[in-house]
Amino acid sequence: MTLLRVGRMVAVLAVVVAEFGCGDTFRPVVTPINSIPPNPSSLHYALVLSSNGVCNPPAVNQPCDPGASTRIDVSGDTEVGSALVGLNPVHAVLSISGAAVYVANQLEDSISVYDPSGINPVSTVSLPVGSAPVFVATTQVLTVYVANSGNGTVSVVAAGSNVVTNTIAVGLDPDALAVMPNGQKLYVANHGTGANPVNGSVLSVNTVDNSVNSPLAPPGGSSWNAPTWIVARSDNARVYVLDQGTGTVAAIATASDAVVGTASVGAGANYMLYDRTRNRIYVTNPVARTLTILDASTRPATNPPTDPLTVLSSFNFAAAGAPCPGGCIPVSVAALPDGSRAYVASYQTTPNPCISNQPCAITSWLTVINASSNTVSKTISLGVVNPNAPISVPPTFQPDTPVVPACATPRFRLFAAASADSSRVYVSYCDAGATASVSTQPNTSPGTLSAGDYLVNELVAPASALPPGSSGQPPPQTPVFVLAAP
């Protein structure tokens, strides 16, 4: 019995010691569960430029109000803020560091500069009266180039200080710029009048000293008619010039500034996208209503060099039902960085064409092209959020968007751009006053299962200011351009 009592006392003492040793705190064993890593898409964003509708062209007896640059974060398609820019913003470029966006304000003869990562002050770079800037480009840390269509010059802006350090005379109506990826040369497409005696021209500028080289000889020994777009290949060996008047894409060897190849895309073609992943060029022609895909890959070296620019495929958007219902006008293209697909933004009006002083509506579409086979895989209506809507017949959903007269004058009635992570395509839709967000990935959420490539949302542009004496709700601004951040 004595041993039993002693054992019990020892057990009680052990429990007491354990209690004091633990500080009367229960300490369970925890198996850590790793949290879900951050979504990389949250690091990506797109910037949408929108203009006040009465400013393009300026309406009689109505003041022009500033445009806006709205940031859309890819994660959640969230509008996180807008910056007030200048009158009629038309084009923008992001600095190499990503710390600043440069916006060309055509009606204000200025460049707006701000940090897109947060709400920061907007700086203004003033240009000479009548400059009418329409294009900005850079591949350099220290310099941004501005094409001034009004006075035939290119302004050289020092990034960081945002000061114009040089003005280069280039020719009549510079319409587009391309800087070689290594920054050694700047190429300028001067649109000109498109008619004799003054045609367009193409020239290059040595960026080290801003000296202008001799104008590039046109293909075939004829003449440049209306060069309207220009892009640089990722290996620095070629730039490609789109001549709207002749309907020709010309391959330029940057070592000699000589034309080494051409391809016909039809007179009226006015936009060209270079897909660096697949080394392809997509060309839209709103006049012929076609899309042409060209092979821009490197060719074996020859002496003299040649670059035949093979046509891989061509699509006729005028044909009913293919590749969009009722026949469409293609205006812009976006290509996913992963190289899987390209997206063509197009529209059609009812009646077609619109008749003066009569109601007219507009419908927009996004045609999906499988890049591996160059075939149309899907056509998405941008008029209603319904991934299961039929696409093989003319639209039977909600009424089409009324045509906004001011949207007939911007360079891009619709403009498409792909996010850097290939998860979204954004389309600025001028007439709708909104930007369409299209998911390229399947939606596997419970109850909402759908395949990829479907309209997710329409993000409404900021409101415009009402003219003095007006009442009611101000109309939304008109989106005219999308810039996807890398």
Secondary structure, 3 states (H helix, E strand, C coil): CHHHHHHHHHHHHHHHHHHHHCCCCCCCCCCCCCCCCCCHHHHCEEEEEEECCCECCECCCCCCCCCEEEEEECCCCEEEEEEECCCCEEEEEECCCCCCEEEEECCCCEEEEECCCCCCCCEEEECCCCCCEEEEECCCCCEEEEEECCCCEEEEEECCCCEEEEEEECCCCEEEEEECCCCCEEEEEECCCCECCECCEEEEEECCCCEECCCCCCHHHCCCCCEEEEEECCCCCEEEEEECCCCEEEEEECCCCEEEEEEECCCCCCEEEEECCCCEEEEEECCCCEEEEEECCCCCCCCCCCCCCCEEEEEECCCCCCCCCCCCEEEEEEECCCCCEEEEEEEEEECCCCCCCCCCEEEEEEEEEECCCCEEEEEEECCCCCCCCCCCCCCCCCCCEECCHHHHCCCCCEEEEECCCCCEEEEEECCCCEEEEEECCCECCCCCCECCCEEEEEEECCECCCCCCCCCCCCECEEEEEEECC
